[in-house]
Amino acid sequence: MSGPGSTTPVPPPSRGSPRPPSRDRTARLAVPVAALLGLGALLFLAAVDPGIPGRYPPCPVHAAFGLLCPGCGGLRAGHALTRGDLPAALRANAPVSLLVLAVPLAVSARTVRRRLRAGGRGGRSRGDPRRNPRALSRRPAPAVRIALAGALALTVFTVLRNLPVGAFLAP
C-alpha cells in the first residue's frame, strides 16, 4: 500500500560498501612516520654544518629586515647539540638549546605525573572535571601560563639581541 501517509522502509546500509580509512590506523601511523622524519632531519643536521655559507637558506627575517629573529642561530645550535657541544649550542642560540633539552624532560615528567594521579591504571585523574567538579577554575592552565611566560621571554630575548647592549646574544 503506497499512499501519502504510508512510509516505505529504508534498507539498512550494506555491509559491503567501502568505508573511509580508519582514523585509528592513521593515528597509529602518525607517530612512527613523524619519528622517522624527525630522525632523518636530525641526521641531516648532524651531517651538514650550517656554519658554512650556502648549505642552508638564509633567515628570511634577517635577509629582509637585517634583524636577528629568535630562531637565528637555531640550526647552528642544533648542529652543535648533535655533536655534544653544549657551550657552542648555547652561544649560537640559548633559547633553542634550552628548549631542545627541556621539552623531553617536561613531556616525561608530565607523563609520570599523569600516571601517578591515575593510580597507574590509565584512568581519569583527579584534575578531570568529570570526576572532580572543583577541578574547574578561572586560572589559566599551567601549560597556558608556561606558554605565555615563554613568549614573553622570547620577545625580550629577541629585542635584546638586536640592541648593542645584547650583542653577546647574537649568533
Number of C-alpha atoms within 10 A of each C-alpha: 7 7 7 6 7 8 9 9 6 6 6 6 7 7 7 6 7 7 7 6 8 8 9 9 9 10 10 10 11 11 11 11 11 11 11 11 12 12 12 12 12 14 13 12 18 18 12 12 16 20 13 9 9 8 10 12 8 11 15 13 14 12 10 8 9 11 17 21 21 20 18 21 24 21 21 25 30 26 25 23 20 16 13 11 13 17 13 19 26 22 17 24 22 23 19 21 24 14 13 14 12 11 11 11 12 12 11 11 12 12 12 13 14 18 16 13 16 15 13 11 10 11 12 16 18 16 15 13 13 12 11 12 11 11 12 12 9 6 8 9 10 9 9 11 12 12 11 12 12 14 12 12 12 16 13 12 17 20 14 17 19 17 13 10 9 13 11 12 19 20 19
